[in-house]
Amino acid sequence: MKAITLISSALLITGSLLQAETAAAPLHLAPAAPTLAHLEKAGGWTSIFDGKSLSGWTGEGYSVEDGAIVCTPKGAFLRTEKEYGDFVLDFEFKLQAGSNNGIGLRYPGSGDAAYVGMEIQVLDDRHEKYKGLAPYQFHGSVYGTAQSLQAEKNFLKPVGEWNRQQIVCIGDHVKVILNGETITDTYLTGIKPIDGKDHPGLARTSGYIAFCGHGDYVAYRNLKVLDFTPAPHVLAGNPDNTAPAGFTALFNGKDLANWKGLLKGPNDKPHVRAKLTPEQLAAAQQIADDLMRANWSVEDGALVFSGKGESLATAKAYGDFEFFVDWKIPAKADSGIYLRGAPQVQIWDPSNPEQFQHGNQKGSGGLWNNKSEGKDPLVKADKPIGEWNTFHIRMIGDRATIWLNGQLVISNARLEYLWDANVPLPREEQIELQNHGNKLWFKNIYIREIPY
């Protein structure tokens, strides 16, 4: 629900300050097809509308008609009774001429959803009365904050027809897919709202899903949610090498299935490896796999590294994900977890005086190769040498949040691409178990892929 204040066409022509604040910037939108394919295969969807009543919802001015929630002339706010934090919302909606509504995300329950939470605009933006819209006012925009491709091209079906839309709201990532096309794709960390206003709701991590109306007819149906709330940071009582619900085990406790050897340098670097021909890659991978089998083994349900050879890599590339790994090191050892093929979540012995100059006494879990945020862990959470430790890592966009043994050690820090500052972090790449020439143990390696 955001009352639309139109921008004077004269101001848009003159190049005024207002134009500078609202002019459309180039959009970098990830394609919709991989996201939709992920969602199509996903289990665990929960319906949030039974098609018959407003059970599970609270508010006024909405009714149920022909299996849909409809905004009546008295419609303002209708919200879920349950709060949601990280989720995908899938639904259908239908507009009439000039309809104006919105989807409130992480809404606290009172106040203007566009500012105290977030609002995804729902609007018949091609109607005559909406000429002069700012880019952040078109259908699918994060109101005031992130523009929609609708400002450039219309993806809405004609009024009176049903549209299908998905909203990804996970971590700081918001993506809107309308009728099979990505129209909005933004990451909220550090974003400057286009409208120049304060939007404290961008920092919220949970809240209600709400319909934000103006008394205009809008109908919603087939509403369902896929929950991506992070798992508990320590999986107490979970059997070894047995994936918890929603996760996949990358190590079965028996053999090296799902893993491959890391290519020798310089092909260990993703941007270099990407230049290999298929034939060159296959030949190099064969050598790496032979070396892997010679130096990585399974003992008592754990992956064990001999101290010789190269690091271990997942056979599959991953984009956004939630990841668990248990690890154990001997005294003075050094290791790490590469995310998207890039270093690294640091593992080392905090009591080793030989590395005090590098900050090991601060503990494991930092993004040690970063030059700025996230280099050092927030707390030292390592267990004594020889005991098992647990990393819980969440990667959204180019940012990682990391818990070590249940304690937050890195909070939403950007992972810098060490090898070339001019090369962006790969959007999908392998995860690696790094070695520095000492014995290592790993087990309980689980992943849940997150749509992006």
C-alpha positions as CSV (number, residue, x, y, z in Angstrom):
1,M,0.0,0.0,0.0
2,K,1.9,3.0,-0.9
3,A,0.0,6.1,-2.0
4,I,1.5,7.0,-5.4
5,T,3.0,10.5,-5.6
6,L,3.7,11.1,-9.2
7,I,6.8,12.9,-10.4
8,S,6.2,16.0,-12.5
9,S,7.2,15.4,-16.1
10,A,8.8,18.9,-16.1
11,L,11.2,17.8,-13.4
12,L,12.0,14.6,-15.3
13,I,13.0,16.7,-18.3
14,T,15.0,19.4,-16.6
15,G,17.6,17.1,-15.1
16,S,16.8,18.4,-11.6
17,L,18.0,16.9,-8.3
18,L,14.7,15.0,-8.1
19,Q,15.5,13.3,-11.4
20,A,19.0,12.4,-10.2
21,E,17.5,10.7,-7.2
22,T,14.9,8.7,-9.1
23,A,16.4,8.0,-12.5
24,A,16.7,4.3,-13.3
25,A,20.2,2.8,-12.9
26,P,21.3,-0.2,-15.0
27,L,19.7,-3.3,-13.7
28,H,21.7,-6.5,-13.1
29,L,19.1,-9.2,-12.9
30,A,19.9,-12.9,-12.4
31,P,17.7,-15.0,-14.7
32,A,14.5,-16.5,-13.4
33,A,14.8,-20.0,-14.9
34,P,17.3,-21.5,-12.4
35,T,15.4,-20.0,-9.4
36,L,12.1,-21.4,-10.7
37,A,13.7,-24.8,-11.4
38,H,15.0,-24.9,-7.8
39,L,11.6,-24.0,-6.5
40,E,9.8,-26.5,-8.7
41,K,11.9,-29.4,-7.2
42,A,11.7,-28.1,-3.6
43,G,9.7,-29.8,-1.0
44,G,8.3,-28.3,2.2
45,W,5.9,-25.7,0.8
46,T,3.3,-24.5,3.2
47,S,-0.1,-23.0,2.1
48,I,-0.9,-19.8,3.9
49,F,-4.4,-19.5,2.5
50,D,-7.0,-22.2,2.6
51,G,-9.1,-20.8,-0.2
52,K,-12.2,-20.6,2.0
53,S,-11.5,-18.3,5.0
54,L,-9.1,-15.7,6.4
55,S,-7.9,-18.2,9.0
56,G,-4.3,-17.4,9.8
57,W,-4.7,-13.8,8.8
58,T,-5.7,-10.6,10.7
59,G,-6.9,-7.3,9.5
60,E,-9.9,-5.5,8.0
61,G,-11.3,-4.7,4.6
62,Y,-10.6,-8.0,2.9
63,S,-12.9,-10.9,2.0
64,V,-12.8,-14.3,0.4
65,E,-14.4,-14.6,-3.0
66,D,-14.2,-17.5,-5.4
67,G,-11.2,-19.0,-3.7
68,A,-9.2,-15.7,-3.5
69,I,-8.5,-13.0,-0.9
70,V,-10.0,-9.8,-2.3
71,C,-9.3,-6.2,-1.2
72,T,-12.6,-4.5,-0.8
73,P,-13.2,-0.7,-0.9
74,K,-12.5,-0.6,2.8
75,G,-9.3,-2.7,2.4
76,A,-6.1,-1.4,4.1
77,F,-3.9,-4.0,5.9
78,L,-4.3,-7.7,6.1
79,R,-1.4,-9.6,7.6
80,T,-0.4,-13.2,8.5
81,E,-0.7,-14.2,12.1
82,K,2.7,-15.9,11.8
83,E,6.0,-14.1,11.3
84,Y,8.4,-15.0,8.6
85,G,12.1,-14.2,8.2
86,D,13.8,-16.0,5.3
87,F,11.4,-17.4,2.8
88,V,10.0,-17.6,-0.7
89,L,6.4,-16.5,-1.3
90,D,4.6,-17.9,-4.4
91,F,1.2,-16.6,-5.3
92,E,-1.2,-15.5,-8.0
93,F,-2.8,-12.1,-8.2
94,K,-5.4,-10.3,-10.4
95,L,-5.8,-6.6,-11.0
96,Q,-8.5,-4.3,-12.3
97,A,-7.9,-1.0,-14.1
98,G,-5.8,1.3,-11.9
99,S,-5.4,-1.2,-9.0
100,N,-2.9,-0.3,-6.3
101,N,-1.8,-2.7,-3.5
102,G,1.4,-4.1,-2.1
103,I,3.1,-7.0,-0.4
104,G,4.6,-6.1,3.0
105,L,7.6,-8.2,4.0
106,R,9.1,-8.5,7.5
107,Y,6.3,-6.1,8.5
108,P,6.3,-5.4,12.3
109,G,2.5,-5.1,12.5
110,S,2.0,-1.3,12.6
111,G,3.3,1.7,10.6
112,D,3.9,2.2,6.9
113,A,5.1,-1.2,5.6
114,A,7.3,0.5,2.9
115,Y,9.4,2.0,5.6
116,V,9.1,0.0,8.8
117,G,9.4,-3.2,6.8
118,M,9.6,-3.6,3.0
119,E,6.9,-3.3,0.5
120,I,6.8,-5.0,-3.0
121,Q,4.6,-2.8,-5.1
122,V,1.5,-4.4,-6.7
123,L,0.2,-2.0,-9.3
124,D,-1.5,-1.6,-12.6
125,D,1.4,0.7,-13.5
126,R,0.4,1.1,-17.2
127,H,-2.8,2.9,-16.3
128,E,-3.2,6.4,-17.5
129,K,-3.3,7.8,-13.9
130,Y,0.2,6.5,-13.1
131,K,2.1,8.3,-15.8
132,G,5.2,9.9,-14.3
133,L,6.0,7.0,-11.9
134,A,9.5,6.9,-10.4
135,P,11.4,3.7,-11.2
136,Y,10.9,2.6,-7.6
137,Q,7.1,2.8,-7.9
138,F,6.5,0.4,-10.7
139,H,5.0,-3.1,-10.0
140,G,7.5,-5.4,-8.3
141,S,9.8,-2.7,-7.0
142,V,11.0,-2.6,-3.4
143,Y,9.1,0.6,-2.8
144,G,11.5,3.6,-2.5
145,T,14.5,1.3,-2.4
146,A,15.0,-0.8,-5.5
147,Q,13.6,-0.4,-9.0
148,S,11.8,-2.9,-11.1
149,L,12.3,-3.9,-14.7
150,Q,8.6,-3.0,-15.1
151,A,9.8,0.6,-15.5
152,E,11.3,-0.5,-18.9
153,K,9.1,-3.3,-20.1
154,N,5.6,-4.6,-19.1
155,F,5.5,-8.2,-17.9
156,L,2.0,-7.9,-16.3
157,K,-0.9,-9.7,-18.0
158,P,-3.9,-7.7,-19.1
159,V,-6.1,-6.5,-16.2
160,G,-8.6,-9.2,-15.3
161,E,-6.2,-12.0,-15.9
162,W,-4.2,-14.0,-13.3
163,N,-0.5,-13.3,-12.8
164,R,2.0,-15.6,-11.1
165,Q,4.7,-14.1,-8.9
166,Q,7.5,-15.4,-6.7
167,I,9.3,-13.2,-4.1
168,V,12.6,-14.4,-2.7
169,C,13.3,-12.8,0.7
170,I,16.3,-14.5,2.1
171,G,19.0,-12.7,4.2
172,D,19.6,-9.4,2.4
173,H,18.5,-10.7,-0.9
174,V,15.1,-9.8,-2.5
175,K,14.2,-11.1,-5.9
176,V,10.9,-10.7,-7.7
177,I,9.8,-13.0,-10.5
178,L,6.7,-12.0,-12.5
179,N,5.2,-14.4,-15.0
180,G,8.5,-16.2,-15.4
181,E,10.7,-13.1,-15.7
182,T,13.0,-11.5,-13.1
183,I,11.9,-7.9,-12.6
184,T,13.7,-7.0,-9.3
185,D,16.9,-8.5,-7.9
186,T,18.7,-6.6,-5.1
187,Y,20.8,-7.1,-2.1
188,L,19.9,-4.8,0.8
189,T,23.2,-4.5,2.7
190,G,24.6,-1.0,2.3
191,I,21.9,-0.1,-0.2
192,K,20.9,3.6,-0.4
193,P,17.1,4.0,-0.9
194,I,16.4,5.7,-4.2
195,D,13.8,8.0,-2.7
196,G,16.3,9.5,-0.3
197,K,14.2,8.6,2.7
198,D,14.9,6.5,5.8
199,H,13.9,2.9,5.5
200,P,14.7,1.3,8.9
201,G,12.7,-1.8,7.9
202,L,15.5,-2.8,5.5
203,A,17.4,-4.0,8.6
204,R,14.7,-6.2,9.9
205,T,15.2,-9.9,9.8
206,S,11.6,-11.1,10.3
207,G,8.0,-9.9,10.5
208,Y,4.6,-10.5,9.0
209,I,3.6,-10.9,5.4
210,A,1.0,-8.3,4.7
211,F,-1.4,-7.0,2.0
212,C,-1.2,-3.2,1.8
213,G,-4.3,-1.8,0.2
214,H,-5.9,1.4,-0.8
215,G,-9.5,0.2,-1.3
216,D,-8.7,-0.9,-4.9
217,Y,-9.7,-4.3,-6.1
218,V,-6.8,-6.8,-6.0
219,A,-7.3,-10.6,-5.7
220,Y,-4.8,-13.1,-4.4
221,R,-4.9,-16.9,-4.5
222,N,-2.7,-20.0,-4.2
223,L,-0.5,-18.4,-1.6
224,K,2.3,-20.6,-0.3
225,V,5.6,-20.2,1.5
226,L,8.9,-22.1,1.4
227,D,10.8,-21.5,4.7
228,F,14.5,-20.9,4.7
229,T,14.9,-20.1,8.4
230,P,18.5,-21.1,9.3
231,A,19.0,-24.4,11.0
232,P,20.1,-24.6,14.7
233,H,23.8,-23.7,14.8
234,V,24.7,-26.9,16.5
235,L,22.9,-30.1,15.4
236,A,22.7,-31.7,18.9
237,G,21.9,-35.4,18.8
238,N,22.1,-35.6,15.0
239,P,23.7,-39.0,13.9
240,D,27.1,-38.6,12.2
241,N,27.0,-38.1,8.5
242,T,23.2,-38.2,8.4
243,A,21.7,-35.1,6.8
244,P,19.2,-33.2,8.9
245,A,15.8,-32.4,7.3
246,G,16.1,-30.2,4.2
247,F,19.9,-30.8,3.9
248,T,22.0,-33.1,1.7
249,A,25.0,-35.0,3.0
250,L,28.1,-34.3,1.0
251,F,30.0,-37.0,2.8
252,N,28.5,-40.4,3.4
253,G,31.0,-41.6,6.0
254,K,32.2,-44.4,3.7
255,D,34.0,-43.1,0.6
256,L,34.9,-40.1,-1.5
257,A,31.6,-39.9,-3.4
258,N,30.6,-36.2,-4.2
259,W,34.2,-35.1,-4.0
260,K,37.1,-34.4,-6.4
261,G,40.7,-33.4,-6.2
262,L,41.7,-29.7,-6.4
263,L,43.6,-28.9,-9.6
264,K,47.2,-27.9,-9.2
265,G,48.0,-24.2,-9.5
266,P,47.3,-21.9,-11.3
267,N,44.2,-23.9,-12.2
268,D,43.1,-24.0,-8.6
269,K,41.8,-20.5,-9.1
270,P,38.3,-20.3,-10.6
271,H,38.9,-17.5,-13.1
272,V,42.0,-19.4,-14.4
273,R,40.3,-22.8,-14.4
274,A,37.4,-21.3,-16.4
275,K,39.7,-20.7,-19.4
276,L,40.6,-24.4,-19.8
277,T,39.1,-26.3,-22.7
278,P,36.9,-29.2,-21.8
279,E,39.8,-31.6,-22.8
280,Q,42.3,-29.7,-20.7
281,L,40.0,-29.6,-17.7
282,A,39.3,-33.4,-18.0
283,A,43.0,-34.2,-18.2
284,A,43.9,-32.0,-15.3
285,Q,41.0,-33.3,-13.2
286,Q,42.2,-36.9,-13.8
287,I,45.6,-36.1,-12.3
288,A,44.0,-34.2,-9.4
289,D,41.6,-37.2,-8.7
290,D,44.5,-39.7,-8.7
291,L,46.3,-37.5,-6.2
292,M,43.1,-37.2,-4.1
293,R,42.7,-40.9,-3.8
294,A,46.4,-41.3,-2.7
295,N,46.1,-38.8,0.1
296,W,42.5,-38.5,1.2
297,S,40.8,-41.5,2.9
298,V,38.0,-42.4,5.2
299,E,38.7,-43.6,8.7
300,D,36.0,-44.2,11.4
301,G,33.4,-42.2,9.5
302,A,35.7,-39.2,8.9
303,L,37.5,-37.8,5.9
304,V,41.2,-37.9,6.7
305,F,44.0,-36.0,4.9
306,S,47.5,-37.5,5.1
307,G,49.3,-34.2,5.0
308,K,50.5,-34.6,1.4
309,G,48.9,-33.6,-1.9
310,E,46.2,-31.1,-2.6
311,S,42.9,-29.8,-1.1
312,L,39.6,-31.6,-1.6
313,A,36.7,-30.0,-3.6
314,T,33.0,-30.7,-4.0
315,A,32.1,-32.3,-7.3
316,K,29.3,-29.8,-7.7
317,A,29.3,-26.0,-7.8
318,Y,27.1,-24.1,-5.3
319,G,25.7,-20.6,-5.3
320,D,23.8,-19.5,-2.2
321,F,23.7,-22.2,0.5
322,E,23.7,-23.2,4.2
323,F,26.5,-25.5,5.1
324,F,27.7,-27.5,8.0
325,V,31.1,-29.2,8.5
326,D,32.8,-30.7,11.5
327,W,36.6,-30.4,11.6
328,K,39.5,-31.4,13.8
329,I,43.2,-30.5,13.6
330,P,46.4,-31.4,15.4
331,A,48.6,-28.9,17.2
332,K,50.0,-26.1,15.0
333,A,47.9,-27.2,12.1
334,D,46.4,-24.8,9.5
335,S,43.4,-25.3,7.2
336,G,40.3,-23.6,5.9
337,I,37.0,-23.8,4.0
338,Y,37.0,-22.2,0.5
339,L,33.6,-20.8,-0.4
340,R,32.8,-20.6,-4.1
341,G,36.3,-21.6,-4.8
342,A,37.7,-18.6,-3.0
343,P,39.7,-18.4,0.3
344,Q,38.7,-18.7,3.0
345,V,37.1,-19.4,6.3
346,Q,40.2,-19.8,8.5
347,I,41.0,-22.9,10.6
348,W,44.1,-22.9,12.8
349,D,45.5,-23.5,16.2
350,P,44.9,-20.4,18.4
351,S,47.6,-21.5,20.8
352,N,50.4,-21.7,18.2
353,P,52.9,-18.9,19.0
354,E,54.5,-19.3,15.5
355,Q,51.3,-17.7,14.0
356,F,50.6,-15.0,16.6
357,Q,51.8,-12.4,14.1
358,H,49.0,-13.5,11.8
359,G,46.3,-13.3,14.5
360,N,45.6,-17.0,15.1
361,Q,45.1,-16.2,18.9
362,K,41.8,-14.6,17.9
363,G,40.5,-18.0,16.9
364,S,39.1,-19.7,13.8
365,G,36.2,-18.7,11.5
366,G,37.4,-15.4,10.2
367,L,37.6,-14.6,6.4
368,W,41.4,-14.3,6.9
369,N,42.2,-13.1,3.3
370,N,39.8,-10.2,3.5
371,K,41.4,-6.8,3.7
372,S,38.5,-5.2,5.5
373,E,35.3,-6.5,7.2
374,G,35.3,-10.1,8.4
375,K,39.0,-10.7,8.5
376,D,38.9,-11.6,12.2
377,P,36.3,-13.6,14.1
378,L,34.0,-11.7,16.5
379,V,34.8,-14.1,19.3
380,K,37.2,-17.0,19.9
381,A,35.1,-20.1,19.8
382,D,37.5,-22.9,19.1
383,K,37.5,-26.1,21.2
384,P,40.7,-27.5,22.5
385,I,43.1,-29.0,19.9
386,G,42.1,-32.6,19.1
387,E,38.4,-32.0,19.7
388,W,35.7,-31.7,17.0
389,N,34.5,-28.2,16.0
390,T,31.4,-27.3,14.0
391,F,31.1,-24.6,11.4
392,H,27.7,-23.5,10.3
393,I,28.1,-21.2,7.3
394,R,25.4,-19.3,5.4
395,M,26.3,-17.8,2.0
396,I,23.9,-15.2,0.4
397,G,25.2,-13.3,-2.5
398,D,28.8,-12.5,-1.8
399,R,28.3,-12.3,1.9
400,A,28.9,-15.0,4.6
401,T,27.6,-15.4,8.1
402,I,29.5,-18.0,10.1
403,W,28.9,-19.7,13.5
404,L,31.6,-21.8,15.2
405,N,30.4,-24.2,17.8
406,G,27.2,-22.3,18.1
407,Q,28.8,-18.8,18.5
408,L,28.5,-16.1,15.8
409,V,32.0,-15.3,14.5
410,I,31.3,-13.6,11.2
411,S,28.1,-11.5,10.6
412,N,27.1,-10.9,6.9
413,A,30.6,-10.0,5.8
414,R,31.5,-9.8,2.1
415,L,34.0,-12.5,0.9
416,E,36.6,-10.7,-1.1
417,Y,38.1,-12.5,-4.2
418,L,41.8,-12.8,-3.1
419,W,43.4,-13.4,-6.4
420,D,42.1,-10.5,-8.5
421,A,40.3,-7.5,-7.2
422,N,38.9,-6.8,-10.7
423,V,37.3,-10.2,-10.8
424,P,34.0,-10.7,-9.0
425,L,33.4,-13.6,-6.7
426,P,32.0,-16.5,-8.8
427,R,28.2,-16.8,-8.5
428,E,28.6,-20.6,-8.3
429,E,31.7,-22.6,-7.6
430,Q,33.0,-25.5,-5.6
431,I,33.5,-25.7,-1.9
432,E,36.9,-26.8,-0.8
433,L,38.5,-28.3,2.2
434,Q,41.9,-26.6,2.3
435,N,45.2,-28.1,3.5
436,H,48.5,-26.6,4.5
437,G,50.5,-29.9,4.6
438,N,49.3,-31.3,7.9
439,K,46.9,-34.0,8.9
440,L,43.2,-33.1,9.0
441,W,39.8,-34.6,9.8
442,F,36.3,-33.7,8.5
443,K,32.9,-35.2,8.9
444,N,29.2,-34.3,9.1
445,I,29.3,-32.2,5.9
446,Y,25.8,-31.1,4.9
447,I,24.4,-28.5,2.5
448,R,21.1,-26.9,1.8
449,E,21.0,-25.0,-1.5
450,I,19.2,-21.6,-1.3
451,P,17.4,-20.2,-4.4
452,Y,18.8,-17.0,-5.8
